């Protein structure tokens, strides 16, 4: 089984080469010196990768899953919300090829 981290990295390279800027949404928790937890990053359900096409500035969001991965409920809620906006590309991708097809418009931008 392929690690999602490897798929993310492969997607970042392929999408960058296809004329886009792409970012990884880093999240996590850090225990501070006073013992409290600090949550970093983005809201629950936010996709792993996001960016824009240089050709037209259209933004995209990519949730990365390996061959067995499934969306969590918070990810499903994000997907349902963002798919309402036709100017946004959203999809669940399991490979770099999936991501390039999504961004280039070889599907309807509403995969999974």
Buried (B, 14 or more C-beta within 10 A) or exposed (E): EBEBEEBBBBBBEBBEEBEBEBEBBEEEEEEEEEEEEEEEEBEEBBBBBBBBBEEEEBBBBBBBBBEEBEBEEEBBEBBEEBBEEEEBBBBBBBBBEBBBBBBBEEEEBBBB
